[in-house]
Amino acid sequence: TLASGEPFNGPVELKKILFQKQDNFARTISERMFTYAIGRSIEFVDEPTMQQLTKSLIQNNFNSTALIKELVNSYPFRYRTNDYGRKLDVI
């Protein structure tokens, strides 16, 4: 049973439910990856990036490689700073 109360029986039914909610699913994946990669919480100024990551993920059929490429090329990732305001080097 999902947190929303929707029951499912096995991975096939779960996939059907997630496909019906693919916008929310894509947004959640994008947010989690962004937060991990940037090392901070999402802020209001990150909304355009979040929309682009979500759109890209859906357009690329949830391809994780495409999401990672989009993420590392995003402005917040490329210009992230540490707690002291210094730019972090991208490896």
C-alpha positions as CSV (number, residue, x, y, z in Angstrom):
1,T,0.0,0.0,0.0
2,L,1.3,3.4,-0.9
3,A,1.4,6.3,1.5
4,S,-1.6,7.8,-0.3
5,G,-3.6,4.6,0.5
6,E,-3.5,3.1,-2.9
7,P,-3.1,-0.7,-2.8
8,F,-1.0,-2.6,-5.3
9,N,0.0,-6.2,-5.8
10,G,3.5,-6.6,-7.1
11,P,5.8,-4.6,-9.3
12,V,3.5,-4.6,-12.4
13,E,0.7,-2.8,-10.5
14,L,3.2,-0.4,-8.9
15,K,4.6,0.5,-12.3
16,K,1.0,1.3,-13.5
17,I,0.3,3.5,-10.6
18,L,3.7,5.3,-11.0
19,F,3.1,5.8,-14.7
20,Q,-0.2,7.5,-14.0
21,K,1.6,9.9,-11.7
22,Q,4.8,10.2,-13.7
23,D,5.0,14.0,-13.3
24,N,5.0,13.7,-9.5
25,F,7.4,10.7,-9.7
26,A,9.8,12.6,-12.0
27,R,9.7,15.7,-9.8
28,T,10.5,13.6,-6.7
29,I,13.4,11.8,-8.4
30,S,14.7,15.2,-9.7
31,E,14.5,16.8,-6.3
32,R,16.3,13.9,-4.5
33,M,19.1,13.8,-7.1
34,F,19.4,17.6,-7.0
35,T,19.6,17.8,-3.2
36,Y,22.2,15.0,-3.1
37,A,24.4,16.5,-5.9
38,I,24.2,20.1,-4.6
39,G,24.5,19.2,-0.9
40,R,21.8,21.5,0.2
41,S,18.0,21.9,0.2
42,I,16.1,23.2,-2.7
43,E,15.4,26.9,-2.6
44,F,12.9,29.1,-4.5
45,V,15.6,30.2,-7.0
46,D,16.1,26.6,-8.0
47,E,12.6,26.2,-9.4
48,P,13.5,26.7,-13.0
49,T,16.2,24.1,-12.7
50,M,13.8,21.7,-11.0
51,Q,11.3,22.2,-13.9
52,Q,14.0,21.5,-16.5
53,L,15.3,18.4,-14.7
54,T,11.7,17.0,-14.4
55,K,10.9,17.8,-18.0
56,S,14.2,16.2,-19.2
57,L,13.6,13.1,-17.1
58,I,10.2,12.5,-18.6
59,Q,11.3,13.3,-22.2
60,N,14.2,10.8,-21.9
61,N,11.9,8.1,-20.5
62,F,13.5,8.2,-17.0
63,N,17.0,7.6,-18.3
64,S,19.3,8.2,-15.3
65,T,22.3,9.0,-17.5
66,A,20.4,11.9,-19.2
67,L,19.2,13.2,-15.8
68,I,22.8,13.2,-14.4
69,K,24.1,15.0,-17.5
70,E,21.3,17.6,-17.2
71,L,22.1,18.0,-13.5
72,V,25.8,18.5,-13.8
73,N,25.3,21.1,-16.5
74,S,22.8,23.0,-14.5
75,Y,23.7,26.5,-13.1
76,P,23.2,25.5,-9.4
77,F,25.6,22.5,-9.7
78,R,28.2,24.3,-11.7
79,Y,28.2,27.4,-9.4
80,R,27.6,25.8,-6.0
81,T,29.4,27.3,-3.1
82,N,30.5,26.1,0.3
83,D,29.2,27.6,3.6
84,Y,31.7,30.4,3.3
85,G,30.5,31.6,-0.1
86,R,33.5,30.1,-2.0
87,K,32.9,28.4,-5.3
88,L,33.5,24.6,-5.1
89,D,35.6,23.0,-7.8
90,V,33.7,20.6,-10.1
91,I,35.6,17.4,-10.6
